[in-house]
Amino acid sequence: MLHKFRLLLAIYMALWRMSTVSTVAVSTVAVPLSALQSIQLFGIFRQPILVLSWQDVKYHNFTWRNLRALGIEAQALKQLQPDKHEWLQRGGIQVADLIDMVVFPVNPLTDFGVDLAELWQLRCSTQTLVSMGITFEHLIAKGITPQIMAAFALPLSDWTELGFGLHHAQLMRPEECKLVFDIEKPEFIRMLRTFQPQIKAATN
């Protein structure tokens, strides 16, 4: 039985290679597949299948996670379906997968409904948060407080990268400035007035 299976697999691999050579053009809205990827997705008895289309994804209910686990690049999947909401509606996506979807990007707070506790559990770098489209205004809309800011344990430079500014600092109580940034409020305000224009210039 094992010998027959190996023989059958060899035949299908040969057919797949022949089809690859004879294919004149591949649809631009399709992802080329290796023989192994094709067999893993569609099974051995439907071979040769050379490409993955969005219709395939919908018909077989493939998810972003399924396809990435097979080694298909995130950029290729974005080209296959550039609408991030279509991918999210496929299901099977967990919060941790959103880091892998920065090619769109997918904002965990506005696109996926993540709360601040879930965002904190991701332990993302500030660069990743920015690349996912998260701003300090999004965090405010989700109810961030100085206590939650302290739990994130980010330095001031990271908060300013997310959009925290002088007007936010002025709304904080002295004890909140001390809690989050370990600095007295008058000194903190003075520091922001001095350095924030330089921070803005550096990021523009």
Buried (B, 14 or more C-beta within 10 A) or exposed (E): EEEEEEEEBEEBBEEBEEBBEEEEEEEEEBBBBBBEBBBBBBEBEEBBBBBBBBEBBEEEEBBBBBBBEBEBEBEBBBBBBEEBEEBBEBEEBEBEBBBBBBBBBBBBBBBBEBEBEBBBEBEBEBEBBBBBBBBBEBBEEBEBEBEBBBBBEBEBEBBBBBBBBBEBBEEBEEEBBBBBBEBEBEEBBEBBEEEBEEBEEEEE
